[in-house]
Amino acid sequence: MSGNEIAGRGGILAAVVPGQPVAVLEEAARLADDLDVPLVCANVDPDRYVVSSYVDGTVVALPYDPDLPETEEKRFDPDLEAHIRRVLDGRGIPYSLQQLAGDPAWCLARLADDMNARYIVVGTREAGLRGSVREFFNGSIAVHLAHRQHRPVIVVPLNPIPGTQSFPWEDPPV
């Protein structure tokens, strides 16, 4: 089944990134299997914006940063693709891969509209000060999605903090 056939059937949209724990992909696959719908795995390059896109999933993108090379054809990251195939092949779930460029929340919401997704599955950010500061300034993709589009957003916890510990952005106890 081609990516276009899958996208036209609705289904589950999973946001995937290199180095992401397998839990997001596994939960999205489980949900797609439970609902008997296809899964679309989307990776977003936030440092570029789309100039044009092709049926095979390739996008031509320009950088926001003028010091980066001009146009670049972005194909799905081969290492990420191999990782996804290792997790999903043999499960009997139809899936496709989509490479996007731009603001992650906006790109995911638009793809969800295009494919008539039932749910969008994302992971939490990395724990620690660096991840918390980045999330503070950029905002959580899950929060942006929850407020800027109408589909349910499923957030898979990747590194939950035990109830006795404070959040990384909280002041330490005095």
C-alpha positions in Angstrom: 0.0 0.0 0.0 1.5 3.4 -1.0 1.8 6.3 1.4 -1.0 8.2 -0.5 -3.4 5.2 -0.1 -2.6 5.0 3.6 -2.9 8.8 4.1 -6.3 8.8 2.5 -7.7 6.2 4.9 -7.4 8.1 8.1 -5.4 6.4 10.9 -2.8 7.3 13.5 -0.2 10.0 13.0 3.0 9.4 15.0 5.6 12.1 15.4 9.0 10.4 15.2 12.5 11.8 15.7 16.0 10.2 15.6 17.1 8.9 19.0 13.5 8.8 20.3 12.8 5.9 22.7 10.8 3.1 20.9 7.8 3.6 23.3 6.2 6.3 21.1 6.3 4.1 18.0 5.2 1.0 19.9 2.2 2.8 21.5 1.2 4.3 18.1 1.5 0.9 16.5 -0.6 -0.7 19.2 -3.3 2.0 18.8 -3.3 1.5 15.0 -3.6 -2.2 15.4 -6.4 -1.9 18.0 -8.4 0.4 15.7 -7.4 -1.5 12.5 -6.2 1.6 10.8 -2.9 2.5 9.2 0.0 4.3 10.8 1.8 7.3 9.4 5.2 8.1 10.9 6.2 11.7 10.4 9.6 13.4 11.0 9.8 17.2 11.0 12.9 19.2 10.3 12.2 22.4 12.3 15.3 24.3 10.8 13.8 24.4 7.3 10.5 25.3 5.6 9.0 23.5 2.6 9.3 24.9 -0.9 7.7 21.9 -2.6 6.9 18.3 -1.9 6.6 15.2 -4.0 4.4 12.1 -4.0 7.3 9.9 -2.8 7.5 11.9 0.4 10.6 13.9 -0.6 10.4 17.6 0.2 12.5 20.5 -1.1 13.1 22.9 1.7 15.0 26.1 2.4 16.7 26.9 5.7 15.5 29.6 8.1 19.1 30.3 8.8 20.7 32.2 5.8 24.1 30.7 6.7 22.9 27.2 5.8 23.0 25.8 2.3 20.2 27.0 0.1 17.7 24.4 -1.1 18.0 20.8 0.0 15.9 17.8 -0.9 15.0 16.1 2.3 14.3 12.4 2.3 13.3 10.5 5.4 16.4 9.9 7.6 17.7 6.4 6.5 18.7 5.4 10.1 15.3 6.5 11.5 13.6 4.6 8.6 15.6 1.4 9.4 14.7 1.8 13.1 11.0 2.2 12.3 11.1 -0.8 9.9 12.7 -3.0 12.6 9.9 -2.1 15.1 7.0 -2.3 12.7 7.7 -4.9 10.1 6.0 -8.2 10.8 3.2 -6.6 12.9 0.8 -6.6 10.0 0.1 -2.8 10.3 0.1 -0.8 7.1 2.4 2.2 7.6 4.1 5.0 5.7 6.8 7.5 6.3 6.5 11.3 5.8 9.3 13.8 5.9 8.1 17.3 6.8 9.8 20.7 7.3 8.8 23.7 9.4 7.1 24.3 12.7 6.5 20.8 14.1 3.1 21.4 15.5 1.8 23.2 12.4 3.2 20.5 10.1 1.8 17.7 12.1 -1.6 19.3 12.3 -1.7 19.9 8.6 -0.7 16.3 7.8 -3.3 15.1 10.3 -5.9 17.1 8.3 -4.6 15.8 4.9 -4.8 12.2 6.1 -7.9 12.6 8.2 -6.0 11.2 11.2 -8.0 9.9 14.2 -5.2 10.6 16.7 -1.8 12.3 16.8 0.8 10.4 19.0 3.8 12.3 20.3 6.4 11.7 23.0 7.3 14.0 25.9 10.6 15.9 25.8 13.8 14.7 27.3 14.1 15.4 31.0 16.7 17.6 32.4 17.5 21.3 32.3 18.4 21.5 28.6 15.2 19.9 27.5 13.1 22.0 29.9 14.7 25.2 28.8 14.1 24.3 25.1 10.5 23.4 25.8 10.0 26.6 27.8 11.2 28.8 25.0 9.8 26.8 22.1 6.7 25.4 23.8 5.6 21.9 23.9 4.6 20.4 20.6 1.8 18.4 22.4 0.5 21.6 24.0 0.5 23.5 20.6 -1.3 20.6 19.0 -3.9 20.4 21.8 -4.8 24.0 21.3 -4.4 24.5 17.6 -6.3 21.6 16.0 -9.3 19.4 16.8 -7.9 15.9 17.0 -7.1 14.1 20.2 -3.3 14.2 21.1 -1.9 11.2 22.9 1.3 12.0 24.8 3.5 9.0 25.5 5.6 9.6 28.7 9.3 8.9 27.8 11.0 9.5 31.1 8.4 10.0 33.9 9.6 11.7 37.0 8.7 9.9 40.3 6.1 11.6 42.4 8.6 12.6 45.1 10.9 14.4 42.7 10.4 18.0 41.6 10.1 18.8 37.9 13.3 20.0 36.2 11.9 23.5 35.8 10.9 23.8 39.5 13.1 25.4 42.1 14.8 22.8 44.4 13.2 22.5 47.8 14.6 24.9 50.5 
